[in-house]
């Protein structure tokens, strides 16, 4: 995981990923599926950054500092769809 995080562009999205336990577990899940193969690391980093960009847009729309885990709450479904479209 450290190699994936270090390979990312160090910006606000990478910082958001490093501070969100749910996003880190998301990445660790993909790492465990890949096993010792290092090839999918770029793919995993891309997927984590996509999730980070979604969370960033969601926070901008709702004006609240929520975590990635809050995106899976059914009450917020419409806002997540709106953030996805952006």
Rosetta blueprint (number, residue, H / E / L):
1 X L
2 X H
3 X H
4 X H
5 X H
6 X H
7 X H
8 X L
9 X L
10 X L
11 X L
12 X H
13 X H
14 X H
15 X H
16 X H
17 X H
18 X H
19 X L
20 X L
21 X H
22 X H
23 X H
24 X H
25 X H
26 X H
27 X H
28 X H
29 X H
30 X H
31 X H
32 X H
33 X H
34 X H
35 X L
36 X L
37 X L
38 X L
39 X L
40 X L
41 X H
42 X H
43 X H
44 X H
45 X H
46 X H
47 X H
48 X H
49 X H
50 X H
51 X H
52 X H
53 X H
54 X H
55 X H
56 X H
57 X H
58 X H
59 X H
60 X H
61 X H
62 X H
63 X L
64 X L
65 X L
66 X L
67 X L
68 X H
69 X H
70 X H
71 X H
72 X H
73 X L
74 X H
75 X H
76 X H
77 X H
78 X H
79 X H
80 X H
81 X H
82 X H
83 X H
84 X H
85 X H
86 X L
